[in-house]
Every structure is written in structure tokens, then in C-alpha cells.
Amino acid sequence: MDFSMTDNQIMIRDSVRAFAEKELLPKFQHWDRSGEWLTPDYMQKIIDMGLLRLRLPEKFGGQGYSFVDCGIVCEEIGRADHQIRYIISNAIHLGEMAHAMHPELQEEWIPRIANGEMMSLAFTEPRGGADAGNITTKAVRDGDQWVLNGEKTSITFTGVSKVVFVSARTGGPGPRGLSFFLVPTDTPGVKMVNFDRMGQRIDRGGSFFFDNVRIPARNMIGKENEGFIWAMTIIGYNRNFVPLACIGAAQKSLEETTEYLKQRQIMGKSATQWQGVSQELAICATQLEAARMLCYKALSLKDKGMRHDAESSMAKWWGVKVANETLYTCMRLNGHYGWAKDLPHEQRLRDCLGMESADGPREIHLGIIARDIVGKQFAPF
């Protein structure tokens, strides 16, 4: 059992951190305040860094990163801008789906996404939520086409994505009747509506509507009625990328707050010399480190081809919870100024709060963990 990073992973961490601190962090608050979409020159920096090719096929410039390597990238990007992680993890998902895509789809879409065009993943529905098997969006075969009807909600990059990957029912009830499709967002019948949310403003979350949307049969990803497998595979490892980005954001705030408290004078001595203050920092640091190790353990199991559902649920639930608690503590330790928009803590908290529900809320994850403990026969679901 080895908890240390390899030399290559240290290089990944250091290079991505330096890039994120220099290129991403200075614009972190700007996108939230302005409501603007990312400019081409900003996206080009992410592309040039190779962050959209981590797990793409080699012929498309893929770099062969492990899932642990990708987790390191997500954490370091989260230190600068939690939401940019969405763009990177979507490109990772594309790499996982690539081998099951029709060759013509590969040639058309992989280079476009690797060069900065946005993609969306559409699993969630208004009445489905975490119950991924209770999908009502339907796809009906009509000759050499599929016809899609339904609604997806809480989908990232609504309004800016060029393509959306959609789960739809093609068979009977339950998870085994689902398939997965690639749908260009300019296809007739596709409509998008954005939400106005307190945080996560870059990701442009919203709903997709499909009204008799016709796509070629080749646009199915993988085999018919195996879409649930794709959804769970992607969600399974992504449940570690989500908390790692939040942990990165919380770690950055903790470091900034620690430096502030060293300089802050209270009754003639540094604020950190007051036990109540220094212990708060110690608690946050310990909890973040424990959450971080849960994530990397689960990702290492994924790299070894081993089951990691319970471990990933532990990482997702605990990691996001701890990160949000740390961010709140940092705001509080900065006093009244901690609530001001001049400092980045409140925005990090707003962005990370939404991650409590991403890829399943705490109740789902506690149920998965319980199932691993007591066995499926005695579990809630």
C-alpha cells in the first residue's frame, strides 16, 4: 500500500497548479460577476495545456492519463476555478465513450471537442433525479433513424454545447431498457432553457427538450439497451472528480485564510496563536486530507479494474460535505470581510454547494454504502 505520488504525478500536480494559478484564478470571479461565456483565447490556453486530451484515443492526441492522474488534474483545477473542471471531465468522459462510437462520429466530434467545443451529458430528468433507471425520454426506431422525445434537466453547458449525449428508453421498464445517443444541439426539435442559479454560473445549467428529434441510427453509442451501463460507468468514477474539485477549492481557501490569520492581530498576538482559531484550521486540514484519500483510493481501484461503487459514494458524500464545511469556516474566520464579494470564499461556497446533489445526493450515497455493508438483500435499494 503506497500513499505517495509517483514522480510523474508530482510533475502533473505542479504543472497544472502553476497553470491554474497563473491563467485561471485571475478570471475566476470575472465569469461569475459578468455572466460572460469563456473567451476563445481563454479556452485556447486550456486546449494548449492538453487538458482536453487526457484520456482520448491516441490517434486524437490522447495522453494516456490514469484515473488517479485525472483526479489530480481535477483537484488542481478546482483550486483555481471549480467549474472549469466540468469541461475537463466531460472530455475524459468522451474518451471513455470513444471506442463505442461509430467511426464517422469519432472523426467528426472528437477533434471538435478536443479543440474547445462544448458537450453536454444528459442523464437527469425532472422526475427521475438519482433514479437513473426511471428514464421517460423515449427513442423509437424509424427506418435508419431514431426519433427522440422527452426532457432532461440540470444539464451542464445548456445553451453553449454543440452536442449532447442523451440517455433514452428504447426497451422495457427499468435500467436495462435504456440506450445512449449523440445528438447535435442544432438538430431540429432540440430546445434549451437555462436556469438562474446562485452559483455554478459558467456551467450554464438548464434543461434540454427533445420534440420528435431525428438522428441517424449510427448516433447510438454502444449497443441498444446498454445505455445504463454507460451512465453508471461515467457517473461511477466522476463521483470522485466532483469532490476533488471541491476539495481543491476548499484547500485554496484554507491556505489563503491561514495566511490572513497569521497576519491578523488580536490582543497583541497573531490570530493563529489563539487556540480556538488554530484548532479550526487543524480540523479542516485533517478532514480535507481524509476526504482526498477516499477519492484517490476509489480512483486507484478504478485503475485496477476493481469495483469501487461504495468507495466512490463515500468519497462523493464525505468529500463535498467536508469541502463545504471548510469553505464556510474560512468565511467565518475572515470575519465580516469573509462574506464580502471582494474575497473568493463566498463564490467557491456557492459553486460547491450545488455539488451536494451532483451525481446523486447524500441519501443515495449513504444507501449505496449501506448496501455494501449489509448486503443487497437487507439494503434500502
FENHUVEN-V318530 format. One record per residue. N is the residue number from 0. RES is the residue in one small letter. SS is DSSP state (hx for helix, st for strand, lp for the rest). NEAR is the number of other ideal C-beta (glycine too) atoms within 12 Angstrom. Layout:
BEGIN
N/RES/SS/NEAR, N/RES/SS/NEAR
END
This chain:
BEGIN
0/m/lp/6, 1/d/lp/10, 2/f/lp/13, 3/s/lp/12, 4/m/lp/21, 5/t/lp/16, 6/d/hx/10, 7/n/hx/17, 8/q/hx/29, 9/i/hx/16, 10/m/hx/17, 11/i/hx/32, 12/r/hx/30, 13/d/hx/18, 14/s/hx/23, 15/v/hx/37, 16/r/hx/28, 17/a/hx/18, 18/f/hx/27, 19/a/hx/38, 20/e/hx/23, 21/k/hx/15, 22/e/hx/28, 23/l/hx/38, 24/l/hx/29, 25/p/hx/16, 26/k/hx/29, 27/f/hx/34, 28/q/hx/26, 29/h/hx/22, 30/w/hx/30, 31/d/hx/26, 32/r/hx/17, 33/s/hx/14, 34/g/lp/15, 35/e/lp/15, 36/w/lp/25, 37/l/lp/33, 38/t/lp/15, 39/p/hx/13, 40/d/hx/13, 41/y/hx/25, 42/m/hx/29, 43/q/hx/16, 44/k/hx/26, 45/i/hx/37, 46/i/hx/26, 47/d/hx/18, 48/m/lp/31, 49/g/lp/27, 50/l/lp/42, 51/l/lp/42, 52/r/lp/33, 53/l/lp/40, 54/r/lp/40, 55/l/lp/36, 56/p/lp/25, 57/e/hx/14, 58/k/hx/16, 59/f/hx/29, 60/g/lp/24, 61/g/lp/26, 62/q/lp/25, 63/g/lp/19, 64/y/lp/31, 65/s/lp/27, 66/f/hx/41, 67/v/hx/38, 68/d/hx/36, 69/c/hx/45, 70/g/hx/50, 71/i/hx/42, 72/v/hx/46, 73/c/hx/52, 74/e/hx/46, 75/e/hx/42, 76/i/hx/46, 77/g/hx/47, 78/r/hx/39, 79/a/hx/40, 80/d/lp/43, 81/h/lp/54, 82/q/lp/44, 83/i/hx/43, 84/r/hx/47, 85/y/hx/44, 86/i/hx/44, 87/i/hx/49, 88/s/hx/44, 89/n/hx/44, 90/a/hx/46, 91/i/hx/42, 92/h/hx/40, 93/l/hx/41, 94/g/hx/36, 95/e/hx/36, 96/m/hx/37, 97/a/hx/34, 98/h/hx/22, 99/a/hx/31, 100/m/lp/32, 101/h/lp/23, 102/p/hx/15, 103/e/hx/14, 104/l/hx/31, 105/q/hx/28, 106/e/hx/17, 107/e/hx/22, 108/w/hx/35, 109/i/hx/35, 110/p/hx/24, 111/r/hx/25, 112/i/hx/40, 113/a/hx/38, 114/n/lp/24, 115/g/lp/32, 116/e/lp/30, 117/m/st/36, 118/m/st/39, 119/s/st/40, 120/l/st/45, 121/a/st/45, 122/f/lp/42, 123/t/lp/37, 124/e/lp/32, 125/p/lp/20, 126/r/lp/15, 127/g/lp/27, 128/g/lp/22, 129/a/lp/30, 130/d/lp/25, 131/a/lp/35, 132/g/lp/27, 133/n/lp/23, 134/i/lp/39, 135/t/lp/25, 136/t/lp/42, 137/k/st/29, 138/a/st/38, 139/v/st/24, 140/r/st/22, 141/d/st/16, 142/g/lp/10, 143/d/lp/13, 144/q/st/21, 145/w/st/35, 146/v/st/29, 147/l/st/42, 148/n/st/24, 149/g/st/37, 150/e/st/31, 151/k/st/44, 152/t/st/28, 153/s/st/35, 154/i/st/43, 155/t/lp/45, 156/f/lp/38, 157/t/lp/36, 158/g/lp/26, 159/v/lp/30, 160/s/st/39, 161/k/st/26, 162/v/st/35, 163/v/st/46, 164/f/st/46, 165/v/st/47, 166/s/st/47, 167/a/st/45, 168/r/st/34, 169/t/lp/32, 170/g/lp/23, 171/g/lp/13, 172/p/lp/17, 173/g/lp/16, 174/p/hx/25, 175/r/hx/21, 176/g/hx/25, 177/l/st/41, 178/s/st/38, 179/f/st/43, 180/f/st/48, 181/l/st/47, 182/v/st/44, 183/p/st/27, 184/t/lp/34, 185/d/lp/16, 186/t/lp/29, 187/p/lp/16, 188/g/lp/21, 189/v/st/35, 190/k/st/23, 191/m/st/32, 192/v/st/20, 193/n/st/26, 194/f/lp/21, 195/d/lp/12, 196/r/lp/23, 197/m/lp/16, 198/g/lp/29, 199/q/lp/41, 200/r/lp/34, 201/i/lp/40, 202/d/lp/39, 203/r/lp/32, 204/g/lp/36, 205/g/st/31, 206/s/st/28, 207/f/st/44, 208/f/st/29, 209/f/st/36, 210/d/st/18, 211/n/st/21, 212/v/st/37, 213/r/st/26, 214/i/st/38, 215/p/st/23, 216/a/hx/24, 217/r/hx/21, 218/n/hx/35, 219/m/st/35, 220/i/st/42, 221/g/lp/30, 222/k/lp/17, 223/e/lp/24, 224/n/lp/27, 225/e/lp/24, 226/g/hx/41, 227/f/hx/33, 228/i/hx/26, 229/w/hx/36, 230/a/hx/38, 231/m/hx/30, 232/t/hx/29, 233/i/hx/38, 234/i/hx/34, 235/g/hx/36, 236/y/hx/40, 237/n/hx/41, 238/r/hx/46, 239/n/hx/51, 240/f/hx/51, 241/v/hx/49, 242/p/hx/53, 243/l/hx/50, 244/a/hx/50, 245/c/hx/51, 246/i/hx/51, 247/g/hx/48, 248/a/hx/52, 249/a/hx/46, 250/q/hx/38, 251/k/hx/39, 252/s/hx/45, 253/l/hx/38, 254/e/hx/25, 255/e/hx/29, 256/t/hx/38, 257/t/hx/28, 258/e/hx/19, 259/y/hx/26, 260/l/hx/31, 261/k/hx/21, 262/q/hx/15, 263/r/lp/23, 264/q/st/14, 265/i/st/19, 266/m/lp/9, 267/g/lp/9, 268/k/st/16, 269/s/st/18, 270/a/hx/26, 271/t/hx/24, 272/q/hx/18, 273/w/lp/20, 274/q/hx/13, 275/g/hx/17, 276/v/hx/28, 277/s/hx/22, 278/q/hx/16, 279/e/hx/28, 280/l/hx/33, 281/a/hx/19, 282/i/hx/20, 283/c/hx/35, 284/a/hx/26, 285/t/hx/18, 286/q/hx/30, 287/l/hx/41, 288/e/hx/23, 289/a/hx/24, 290/a/hx/38, 291/r/hx/39, 292/m/hx/30, 293/l/hx/36, 294/c/hx/47, 295/y/hx/40, 296/k/hx/30, 297/a/hx/42, 298/l/hx/40, 299/s/hx/32, 300/l/hx/27, 301/k/hx/34, 302/d/hx/23, 303/k/lp/15, 304/g/lp/11, 305/m/lp/17, 306/r/lp/17, 307/h/lp/34, 308/d/hx/30, 309/a/hx/30, 310/e/hx/33, 311/s/hx/44, 312/s/hx/38, 313/m/hx/33, 314/a/hx/47, 315/k/hx/47, 316/w/hx/39, 317/w/hx/36, 318/g/hx/52, 319/v/hx/46, 320/k/hx/32, 321/v/hx/39, 322/a/hx/46, 323/n/hx/37, 324/e/hx/30, 325/t/hx/45, 326/l/hx/45, 327/y/hx/28, 328/t/hx/32, 329/c/hx/41, 330/m/hx/33, 331/r/hx/25, 332/l/hx/37, 333/n/lp/32, 334/g/hx/19, 335/h/hx/12, 336/y/hx/18, 337/g/hx/28, 338/w/hx/20, 339/a/lp/15, 340/k/lp/18, 341/d/lp/14, 342/l/lp/26, 343/p/lp/36, 344/h/hx/37, 345/e/hx/30, 346/q/hx/35, 347/r/hx/45, 348/l/hx/36, 349/r/hx/30, 350/d/hx/44, 351/c/hx/45, 352/l/hx/27, 353/g/hx/31, 354/m/hx/47, 355/e/hx/30, 356/s/lp/25, 357/a/lp/43, 358/d/lp/42, 359/g/lp/38, 360/p/lp/25, 361/r/hx/25, 362/e/hx/19, 363/i/hx/28, 364/h/hx/40, 365/l/hx/24, 366/g/hx/25, 367/i/hx/36, 368/i/hx/28, 369/a/hx/21, 370/r/hx/20, 371/d/hx/21, 372/i/hx/16, 373/v/hx/15, 374/g/lp/11, 375/k/hx/15, 376/q/hx/8, 377/f/hx/12, 378/a/lp/16, 379/p/lp/17, 380/f/lp/19
END
